[in-house]
């Protein structure tokens, strides 16, 4: 069933056709593929990049720098969403990329901390262990099989918990506002 068209207005072309305002199945599939590709690329880079430097200060500096870079990346994604012809799809891509980057950053931080200060966790962390610990903390599952023992490790875990709350609360709200702005720019906004 189609929406009624006011006198003098042209109906929207069918979804997924040239001139359509809504993305078709190919655009949706391409967006999903890009999201999966970015996430896979980040995880691959995490496993391939040499993370063999030592020092707690260097680890903290790298994590803070990475989080600042992720914040800039997120801001850039918001800017792109607001100007995208498909703001909803762009927002899905932004969430996938930002969350994958966030998880890889914290996994790298945990891995580097274990190298810089062995014994920071109750067991030695491999890259997979660090990623697993990051994901269980992010999802708030926290099985308890791996946990921070050192003060620095606990501070890092608390930082991740705080950032997770910010991502879930603030970032989702910002992305939603960017999508609404993008839709309004196209004249497709919904009344608030």
Biotite code that builds the C-alpha atoms (Angstrom):
import biotite.structure as struc

atoms = struc.array([
    struc.Atom([0.000, 0.000, 0.000], chain_id="A", res_id=1, res_name="UNK", atom_name="CA", element="C"),
    struc.Atom([1.349, 3.433, -0.871], chain_id="A", res_id=2, res_name="UNK", atom_name="CA", element="C"),
    struc.Atom([1.149, 6.647, 1.097], chain_id="A", res_id=3, res_name="UNK", atom_name="CA", element="C"),
    struc.Atom([-1.421, 9.154, -0.154], chain_id="A", res_id=4, res_name="UNK", atom_name="CA", element="C"),
    struc.Atom([-0.004, 11.964, -2.278], chain_id="A", res_id=5, res_name="UNK", atom_name="CA", element="C"),
    struc.Atom([-1.221, 15.525, -1.826], chain_id="A", res_id=6, res_name="UNK", atom_name="CA", element="C"),
    struc.Atom([-2.669, 17.236, -4.931], chain_id="A", res_id=7, res_name="UNK", atom_name="CA", element="C"),
    struc.Atom([0.124, 18.617, -7.115], chain_id="A", res_id=8, res_name="UNK", atom_name="CA", element="C"),
    struc.Atom([2.853, 16.418, -5.565], chain_id="A", res_id=9, res_name="UNK", atom_name="CA", element="C"),
    struc.Atom([4.646, 13.608, -7.300], chain_id="A", res_id=10, res_name="UNK", atom_name="CA", element="C"),
    struc.Atom([4.763, 10.216, -5.583], chain_id="A", res_id=11, res_name="UNK", atom_name="CA", element="C"),
    struc.Atom([8.161, 8.812, -4.618], chain_id="A", res_id=12, res_name="UNK", atom_name="CA", element="C"),
    struc.Atom([9.578, 6.418, -7.186], chain_id="A", res_id=13, res_name="UNK", atom_name="CA", element="C"),
    struc.Atom([9.438, 2.747, -6.144], chain_id="A", res_id=14, res_name="UNK", atom_name="CA", element="C"),
    struc.Atom([12.016, 1.832, -3.506], chain_id="A", res_id=15, res_name="UNK", atom_name="CA", element="C"),
    struc.Atom([15.363, 0.794, -4.912], chain_id="A", res_id=16, res_name="UNK", atom_name="CA", element="C"),
    struc.Atom([14.825, 2.434, -8.339], chain_id="A", res_id=17, res_name="UNK", atom_name="CA", element="C"),
    struc.Atom([16.670, 5.391, -9.818], chain_id="A", res_id=18, res_name="UNK", atom_name="CA", element="C"),
    struc.Atom([15.459, 8.558, -8.129], chain_id="A", res_id=19, res_name="UNK", atom_name="CA", element="C"),
    struc.Atom([14.197, 6.649, -5.115], chain_id="A", res_id=20, res_name="UNK", atom_name="CA", element="C"),
    struc.Atom([14.788, 8.261, -1.752], chain_id="A", res_id=21, res_name="UNK", atom_name="CA", element="C"),
    struc.Atom([15.092, 4.937, 0.052], chain_id="A", res_id=22, res_name="UNK", atom_name="CA", element="C"),
    struc.Atom([17.975, 2.555, -0.452], chain_id="A", res_id=23, res_name="UNK", atom_name="CA", element="C"),
    struc.Atom([17.275, -0.610, -2.349], chain_id="A", res_id=24, res_name="UNK", atom_name="CA", element="C"),
    struc.Atom([18.420, -4.118, -1.501], chain_id="A", res_id=25, res_name="UNK", atom_name="CA", element="C"),
    struc.Atom([21.770, -3.661, -3.291], chain_id="A", res_id=26, res_name="UNK", atom_name="CA", element="C"),
    struc.Atom([22.585, -0.529, -1.293], chain_id="A", res_id=27, res_name="UNK", atom_name="CA", element="C"),
    struc.Atom([21.666, -2.334, 1.908], chain_id="A", res_id=28, res_name="UNK", atom_name="CA", element="C"),
    struc.Atom([23.781, -5.342, 0.986], chain_id="A", res_id=29, res_name="UNK", atom_name="CA", element="C"),
    struc.Atom([26.709, -3.075, 0.070], chain_id="A", res_id=30, res_name="UNK", atom_name="CA", element="C"),
    struc.Atom([26.400, -1.286, 3.415], chain_id="A", res_id=31, res_name="UNK", atom_name="CA", element="C"),
    struc.Atom([26.407, -4.580, 5.319], chain_id="A", res_id=32, res_name="UNK", atom_name="CA", element="C"),
    struc.Atom([29.403, -5.786, 3.302], chain_id="A", res_id=33, res_name="UNK", atom_name="CA", element="C"),
    struc.Atom([31.309, -2.535, 4.006], chain_id="A", res_id=34, res_name="UNK", atom_name="CA", element="C"),
    struc.Atom([30.522, -2.824, 7.722], chain_id="A", res_id=35, res_name="UNK", atom_name="CA", element="C"),
    struc.Atom([31.696, -6.430, 7.872], chain_id="A", res_id=36, res_name="UNK", atom_name="CA", element="C"),
    struc.Atom([34.777, -5.565, 5.804], chain_id="A", res_id=37, res_name="UNK", atom_name="CA", element="C"),
    struc.Atom([35.791, -2.708, 8.094], chain_id="A", res_id=38, res_name="UNK", atom_name="CA", element="C"),
    struc.Atom([35.316, -4.852, 11.210], chain_id="A", res_id=39, res_name="UNK", atom_name="CA", element="C"),
    struc.Atom([37.254, -7.761, 9.662], chain_id="A", res_id=40, res_name="UNK", atom_name="CA", element="C"),
    struc.Atom([40.003, -5.385, 8.530], chain_id="A", res_id=41, res_name="UNK", atom_name="CA", element="C"),
    struc.Atom([40.397, -3.901, 12.001], chain_id="A", res_id=42, res_name="UNK", atom_name="CA", element="C"),
    struc.Atom([40.549, -7.314, 13.665], chain_id="A", res_id=43, res_name="UNK", atom_name="CA", element="C"),
    struc.Atom([43.042, -8.514, 11.050], chain_id="A", res_id=44, res_name="UNK", atom_name="CA", element="C"),
    struc.Atom([45.204, -5.427, 11.648], chain_id="A", res_id=45, res_name="UNK", atom_name="CA", element="C"),
    struc.Atom([45.037, -6.111, 15.385], chain_id="A", res_id=46, res_name="UNK", atom_name="CA", element="C"),
    struc.Atom([46.501, -9.573, 14.846], chain_id="A", res_id=47, res_name="UNK", atom_name="CA", element="C"),
    struc.Atom([49.084, -8.512, 12.261], chain_id="A", res_id=48, res_name="UNK", atom_name="CA", element="C"),
    struc.Atom([50.459, -5.233, 13.629], chain_id="A", res_id=49, res_name="UNK", atom_name="CA", element="C"),
    struc.Atom([53.598, -5.535, 15.747], chain_id="A", res_id=50, res_name="UNK", atom_name="CA", element="C"),
    struc.Atom([52.550, -4.814, 19.317], chain_id="A", res_id=51, res_name="UNK", atom_name="CA", element="C"),
    struc.Atom([55.827, -5.646, 20.982], chain_id="A", res_id=52, res_name="UNK", atom_name="CA", element="C"),
    struc.Atom([56.837, -2.319, 22.529], chain_id="A", res_id=53, res_name="UNK", atom_name="CA", element="C"),
    struc.Atom([56.981, -2.070, 26.289], chain_id="A", res_id=54, res_name="UNK", atom_name="CA", element="C"),
    struc.Atom([56.233, 0.469, 28.991], chain_id="A", res_id=55, res_name="UNK", atom_name="CA", element="C"),
    struc.Atom([53.055, 1.329, 30.869], chain_id="A", res_id=56, res_name="UNK", atom_name="CA", element="C"),
    struc.Atom([53.400, 4.997, 29.925], chain_id="A", res_id=57, res_name="UNK", atom_name="CA", element="C"),
    struc.Atom([53.663, 4.098, 26.246], chain_id="A", res_id=58, res_name="UNK", atom_name="CA", element="C"),
    struc.Atom([50.628, 1.823, 26.574], chain_id="A", res_id=59, res_name="UNK", atom_name="CA", element="C"),
    struc.Atom([48.569, 4.556, 28.220], chain_id="A", res_id=60, res_name="UNK", atom_name="CA", element="C"),
    struc.Atom([49.691, 7.111, 25.625], chain_id="A", res_id=61, res_name="UNK", atom_name="CA", element="C"),
    struc.Atom([48.827, 4.749, 22.772], chain_id="A", res_id=62, res_name="UNK", atom_name="CA", element="C"),
    struc.Atom([45.378, 4.032, 24.223], chain_id="A", res_id=63, res_name="UNK", atom_name="CA", element="C"),
    struc.Atom([44.577, 7.696, 24.878], chain_id="A", res_id=64, res_name="UNK", atom_name="CA", element="C"),
    struc.Atom([45.802, 8.597, 21.385], chain_id="A", res_id=65, res_name="UNK", atom_name="CA", element="C"),
    struc.Atom([43.742, 5.786, 19.907], chain_id="A", res_id=66, res_name="UNK", atom_name="CA", element="C"),
    struc.Atom([40.607, 6.871, 21.783], chain_id="A", res_id=67, res_name="UNK", atom_name="CA", element="C"),
    struc.Atom([41.107, 10.466, 20.598], chain_id="A", res_id=68, res_name="UNK", atom_name="CA", element="C"),
    struc.Atom([41.496, 9.180, 17.040], chain_id="A", res_id=69, res_name="UNK", atom_name="CA", element="C"),
    struc.Atom([38.327, 7.091, 17.486], chain_id="A", res_id=70, res_name="UNK", atom_name="CA", element="C"),
    struc.Atom([36.498, 10.204, 18.719], chain_id="A", res_id=71, res_name="UNK", atom_name="CA", element="C"),
    struc.Atom([37.632, 12.157, 15.657], chain_id="A", res_id=72, res_name="UNK", atom_name="CA", element="C"),
    struc.Atom([36.614, 9.241, 13.451], chain_id="A", res_id=73, res_name="UNK", atom_name="CA", element="C"),
    struc.Atom([33.188, 9.184, 15.116], chain_id="A", res_id=74, res_name="UNK", atom_name="CA", element="C"),
    struc.Atom([32.774, 12.938, 14.540], chain_id="A", res_id=75, res_name="UNK", atom_name="CA", element="C"),
    struc.Atom([33.686, 12.481, 10.887], chain_id="A", res_id=76, res_name="UNK", atom_name="CA", element="C"),
    struc.Atom([31.128, 9.665, 10.602], chain_id="A", res_id=77, res_name="UNK", atom_name="CA", element="C"),
    struc.Atom([28.427, 11.922, 12.119], chain_id="A", res_id=78, res_name="UNK", atom_name="CA", element="C"),
    struc.Atom([29.301, 14.589, 9.526], chain_id="A", res_id=79, res_name="UNK", atom_name="CA", element="C"),
    struc.Atom([29.002, 11.978, 6.741], chain_id="A", res_id=80, res_name="UNK", atom_name="CA", element="C"),
    struc.Atom([25.664, 10.689, 8.078], chain_id="A", res_id=81, res_name="UNK", atom_name="CA", element="C"),
    struc.Atom([24.181, 14.178, 8.002], chain_id="A", res_id=82, res_name="UNK", atom_name="CA", element="C"),
    struc.Atom([25.086, 14.508, 4.321], chain_id="A", res_id=83, res_name="UNK", atom_name="CA", element="C"),
    struc.Atom([24.462, 10.954, 3.182], chain_id="A", res_id=84, res_name="UNK", atom_name="CA", element="C"),
    struc.Atom([21.682, 10.085, 0.741], chain_id="A", res_id=85, res_name="UNK", atom_name="CA", element="C"),
    struc.Atom([21.059, 7.039, 2.989], chain_id="A", res_id=86, res_name="UNK", atom_name="CA", element="C"),
    struc.Atom([21.639, 8.310, 6.538], chain_id="A", res_id=87, res_name="UNK", atom_name="CA", element="C"),
    struc.Atom([20.235, 5.206, 8.228], chain_id="A", res_id=88, res_name="UNK", atom_name="CA", element="C"),
    struc.Atom([22.564, 2.878, 6.349], chain_id="A", res_id=89, res_name="UNK", atom_name="CA", element="C"),
    struc.Atom([25.507, 5.215, 6.940], chain_id="A", res_id=90, res_name="UNK", atom_name="CA", element="C"),
    struc.Atom([24.684, 5.203, 10.674], chain_id="A", res_id=91, res_name="UNK", atom_name="CA", element="C"),
    struc.Atom([24.772, 1.391, 10.731], chain_id="A", res_id=92, res_name="UNK", atom_name="CA", element="C"),
    struc.Atom([28.186, 1.505, 9.055], chain_id="A", res_id=93, res_name="UNK", atom_name="CA", element="C"),
    struc.Atom([29.371, 4.127, 11.557], chain_id="A", res_id=94, res_name="UNK", atom_name="CA", element="C"),
    struc.Atom([28.280, 2.021, 14.532], chain_id="A", res_id=95, res_name="UNK", atom_name="CA", element="C"),
    struc.Atom([29.959, -1.100, 13.144], chain_id="A", res_id=96, res_name="UNK", atom_name="CA", element="C"),
    struc.Atom([33.222, 0.710, 12.419], chain_id="A", res_id=97, res_name="UNK", atom_name="CA", element="C"),
    struc.Atom([33.292, 2.670, 15.675], chain_id="A", res_id=98, res_name="UNK", atom_name="CA", element="C"),
    struc.Atom([32.538, -0.345, 17.877], chain_id="A", res_id=99, res_name="UNK", atom_name="CA", element="C"),
    struc.Atom([35.093, -2.512, 16.052], chain_id="A", res_id=100, res_name="UNK", atom_name="CA", element="C"),
    struc.Atom([37.729, 0.224, 16.409], chain_id="A", res_id=101, res_name="UNK", atom_name="CA", element="C"),
    struc.Atom([36.849, 0.677, 20.082], chain_id="A", res_id=102, res_name="UNK", atom_name="CA", element="C"),
    struc.Atom([37.143, -3.053, 20.816], chain_id="A", res_id=103, res_name="UNK", atom_name="CA", element="C"),
    struc.Atom([40.448, -3.375, 18.981], chain_id="A", res_id=104, res_name="UNK", atom_name="CA", element="C"),
    struc.Atom([41.849, -0.334, 20.812], chain_id="A", res_id=105, res_name="UNK", atom_name="CA", element="C"),
    struc.Atom([41.044, -1.727, 24.248], chain_id="A", res_id=106, res_name="UNK", atom_name="CA", element="C"),
    struc.Atom([42.196, -5.227, 23.311], chain_id="A", res_id=107, res_name="UNK", atom_name="CA", element="C"),
    struc.Atom([45.495, -3.693, 22.174], chain_id="A", res_id=108, res_name="UNK", atom_name="CA", element="C"),
    struc.Atom([45.710, -1.755, 25.430], chain_id="A", res_id=109, res_name="UNK", atom_name="CA", element="C"),
    struc.Atom([45.174, -4.885, 27.524], chain_id="A", res_id=110, res_name="UNK", atom_name="CA", element="C"),
    struc.Atom([47.661, -6.854, 25.438], chain_id="A", res_id=111, res_name="UNK", atom_name="CA", element="C"),
    struc.Atom([50.286, -4.092, 25.710], chain_id="A", res_id=112, res_name="UNK", atom_name="CA", element="C"),
    struc.Atom([49.691, -3.685, 29.443], chain_id="A", res_id=113, res_name="UNK", atom_name="CA", element="C"),
    struc.Atom([50.284, -7.387, 29.987], chain_id="A", res_id=114, res_name="UNK", atom_name="CA", element="C"),
    struc.Atom([53.551, -7.076, 28.043], chain_id="A", res_id=115, res_name="UNK", atom_name="CA", element="C"),
    struc.Atom([54.648, -3.923, 29.921], chain_id="A", res_id=116, res_name="UNK", atom_name="CA", element="C"),
    struc.Atom([53.634, -5.123, 33.387], chain_id="A", res_id=117, res_name="UNK", atom_name="CA", element="C"),
    struc.Atom([53.343, -8.921, 33.473], chain_id="A", res_id=118, res_name="UNK", atom_name="CA", element="C"),
    struc.Atom([50.878, -10.095, 36.097], chain_id="A", res_id=119, res_name="UNK", atom_name="CA", element="C"),
    struc.Atom([48.418, -7.250, 35.473], chain_id="A", res_id=120, res_name="UNK", atom_name="CA", element="C"),
    struc.Atom([45.792, -9.923, 34.860], chain_id="A", res_id=121, res_name="UNK", atom_name="CA", element="C"),
    struc.Atom([45.162, -13.219, 36.594], chain_id="A", res_id=122, res_name="UNK", atom_name="CA", element="C"),
    struc.Atom([46.611, -15.020, 33.570], chain_id="A", res_id=123, res_name="UNK", atom_name="CA", element="C"),
    struc.Atom([48.948, -14.226, 30.686], chain_id="A", res_id=124, res_name="UNK", atom_name="CA", element="C"),
    struc.Atom([47.002, -12.586, 27.848], chain_id="A", res_id=125, res_name="UNK", atom_name="CA", element="C"),
    struc.Atom([47.477, -13.537, 24.234], chain_id="A", res_id=126, res_name="UNK", atom_name="CA", element="C"),
    struc.Atom([45.927, -11.276, 21.596], chain_id="A", res_id=127, res_name="UNK", atom_name="CA", element="C"),
    struc.Atom([42.895, -13.540, 21.479], chain_id="A", res_id=128, res_name="UNK", atom_name="CA", element="C"),
    struc.Atom([42.593, -13.498, 25.285], chain_id="A", res_id=129, res_name="UNK", atom_name="CA", element="C"),
    struc.Atom([42.807, -9.693, 25.287], chain_id="A", res_id=130, res_name="UNK", atom_name="CA", element="C"),
    struc.Atom([40.114, -9.421, 22.606], chain_id="A", res_id=131, res_name="UNK", atom_name="CA", element="C"),
    struc.Atom([37.950, -11.940, 24.464], chain_id="A", res_id=132, res_name="UNK", atom_name="CA", element="C"),
    struc.Atom([38.334, -10.003, 27.724], chain_id="A", res_id=133, res_name="UNK", atom_name="CA", element="C"),
    struc.Atom([37.499, -6.737, 25.928], chain_id="A", res_id=134, res_name="UNK", atom_name="CA", element="C"),
    struc.Atom([34.364, -8.215, 24.404], chain_id="A", res_id=135, res_name="UNK", atom_name="CA", element="C"),
    struc.Atom([33.138, -9.800, 27.654], chain_id="A", res_id=136, res_name="UNK", atom_name="CA", element="C"),
    struc.Atom([33.641, -6.463, 29.422], chain_id="A", res_id=137, res_name="UNK", atom_name="CA", element="C"),
    struc.Atom([31.951, -4.522, 26.579], chain_id="A", res_id=138, res_name="UNK", atom_name="CA", element="C"),
    struc.Atom([28.910, -6.780, 26.606], chain_id="A", res_id=139, res_name="UNK", atom_name="CA", element="C"),
    struc.Atom([28.827, -6.680, 30.431], chain_id="A", res_id=140, res_name="UNK", atom_name="CA", element="C"),
    struc.Atom([28.868, -10.477, 30.509], chain_id="A", res_id=141, res_name="UNK", atom_name="CA", element="C"),
    struc.Atom([32.119, -10.592, 32.466], chain_id="A", res_id=142, res_name="UNK", atom_name="CA", element="C"),
    struc.Atom([32.483, -14.328, 33.014], chain_id="A", res_id=143, res_name="UNK", atom_name="CA", element="C"),
    struc.Atom([35.241, -13.726, 35.552], chain_id="A", res_id=144, res_name="UNK", atom_name="CA", element="C"),
    struc.Atom([37.677, -16.167, 33.993], chain_id="A", res_id=145, res_name="UNK", atom_name="CA", element="C"),
    struc.Atom([40.029, -13.267, 33.146], chain_id="A", res_id=146, res_name="UNK", atom_name="CA", element="C"),
    struc.Atom([40.253, -10.241, 35.409], chain_id="A", res_id=147, res_name="UNK", atom_name="CA", element="C"),
    struc.Atom([42.569, -7.367, 36.161], chain_id="A", res_id=148, res_name="UNK", atom_name="CA", element="C"),
    struc.Atom([44.849, -7.833, 39.168], chain_id="A", res_id=149, res_name="UNK", atom_name="CA", element="C"),
    struc.Atom([47.044, -4.728, 39.064], chain_id="A", res_id=150, res_name="UNK", atom_name="CA", element="C"),
    struc.Atom([45.870, -1.217, 39.835], chain_id="A", res_id=151, res_name="UNK", atom_name="CA", element="C"),
    struc.Atom([46.780, -0.094, 36.309], chain_id="A", res_id=152, res_name="UNK", atom_name="CA", element="C"),
    struc.Atom([44.812, -2.977, 34.818], chain_id="A", res_id=153, res_name="UNK", atom_name="CA", element="C"),
    struc.Atom([41.786, -2.136, 36.926], chain_id="A", res_id=154, res_name="UNK", atom_name="CA", element="C"),
    struc.Atom([41.978, 1.535, 35.935], chain_id="A", res_id=155, res_name="UNK", atom_name="CA", element="C"),
    struc.Atom([42.103, 0.485, 32.288], chain_id="A", res_id=156, res_name="UNK", atom_name="CA", element="C"),
    struc.Atom([39.067, -1.780, 32.754], chain_id="A", res_id=157, res_name="UNK", atom_name="CA", element="C"),
    struc.Atom([37.177, 1.051, 34.494], chain_id="A", res_id=158, res_name="UNK", atom_name="CA", element="C"),
    struc.Atom([38.063, 3.320, 31.587], chain_id="A", res_id=159, res_name="UNK", atom_name="CA", element="C"),
    struc.Atom([36.621, 0.771, 29.169], chain_id="A", res_id=160, res_name="UNK", atom_name="CA", element="C"),
    struc.Atom([33.445, 0.440, 31.250], chain_id="A", res_id=161, res_name="UNK", atom_name="CA", element="C"),
    struc.Atom([32.977, 4.214, 31.281], chain_id="A", res_id=162, res_name="UNK", atom_name="CA", element="C"),
    struc.Atom([33.628, 4.511, 27.559], chain_id="A", res_id=163, res_name="UNK", atom_name="CA", element="C"),
    struc.Atom([31.179, 1.673, 26.904], chain_id="A", res_id=164, res_name="UNK", atom_name="CA", element="C"),
    struc.Atom([28.452, 3.575, 28.731], chain_id="A", res_id=165, res_name="UNK", atom_name="CA", element="C"),
    struc.Atom([29.297, 6.651, 26.673], chain_id="A", res_id=166, res_name="UNK", atom_name="CA", element="C"),
    struc.Atom([29.135, 4.681, 23.428], chain_id="A", res_id=167, res_name="UNK", atom_name="CA", element="C"),
    struc.Atom([25.831, 3.093, 24.313], chain_id="A", res_id=168, res_name="UNK", atom_name="CA", element="C"),
    struc.Atom([24.232, 6.277, 25.630], chain_id="A", res_id=169, res_name="UNK", atom_name="CA", element="C"),
    struc.Atom([25.766, 9.316, 24.021], chain_id="A", res_id=170, res_name="UNK", atom_name="CA", element="C"),
    struc.Atom([26.926, 7.911, 20.702], chain_id="A", res_id=171, res_name="UNK", atom_name="CA", element="C"),
    struc.Atom([23.604, 6.288, 19.869], chain_id="A", res_id=172, res_name="UNK", atom_name="CA", element="C"),
    struc.Atom([21.838, 9.563, 20.653], chain_id="A", res_id=173, res_name="UNK", atom_name="CA", element="C"),
    struc.Atom([24.259, 11.564, 18.492], chain_id="A", res_id=174, res_name="UNK", atom_name="CA", element="C"),
    struc.Atom([23.915, 9.109, 15.617], chain_id="A", res_id=175, res_name="UNK", atom_name="CA", element="C"),
    struc.Atom([20.117, 9.253, 15.874], chain_id="A", res_id=176, res_name="UNK", atom_name="CA", element="C"),
    struc.Atom([20.200, 13.053, 15.708], chain_id="A", res_id=177, res_name="UNK", atom_name="CA", element="C"),
    struc.Atom([22.528, 12.901, 12.692], chain_id="A", res_id=178, res_name="UNK", atom_name="CA", element="C"),
    struc.Atom([20.152, 10.505, 10.904], chain_id="A", res_id=179, res_name="UNK", atom_name="CA", element="C"),
    struc.Atom([17.197, 12.789, 11.603], chain_id="A", res_id=180, res_name="UNK", atom_name="CA", element="C"),
    struc.Atom([19.167, 15.774, 10.320], chain_id="A", res_id=181, res_name="UNK", atom_name="CA", element="C"),
    struc.Atom([20.128, 13.870, 7.178], chain_id="A", res_id=182, res_name="UNK", atom_name="CA", element="C"),
    struc.Atom([16.513, 12.885, 6.546], chain_id="A", res_id=183, res_name="UNK", atom_name="CA", element="C"),
    struc.Atom([15.314, 16.460, 7.116], chain_id="A", res_id=184, res_name="UNK", atom_name="CA", element="C"),
    struc.Atom([17.887, 17.734, 4.611], chain_id="A", res_id=185, res_name="UNK", atom_name="CA", element="C"),
    struc.Atom([16.278, 15.456, 2.059], chain_id="A", res_id=186, res_name="UNK", atom_name="CA", element="C"),
    struc.Atom([12.767, 16.472, 3.039], chain_id="A", res_id=187, res_name="UNK", atom_name="CA", element="C"),
    struc.Atom([12.031, 13.032, 4.464], chain_id="A", res_id=188, res_name="UNK", atom_name="CA", element="C"),
    struc.Atom([12.152, 13.914, 8.128], chain_id="A", res_id=189, res_name="UNK", atom_name="CA", element="C"),
    struc.Atom([9.505, 12.685, 10.464], chain_id="A", res_id=190, res_name="UNK", atom_name="CA", element="C"),
    struc.Atom([7.835, 15.077, 12.876], chain_id="A", res_id=191, res_name="UNK", atom_name="CA", element="C"),
    struc.Atom([9.299, 14.937, 16.374], chain_id="A", res_id=192, res_name="UNK", atom_name="CA", element="C"),
])
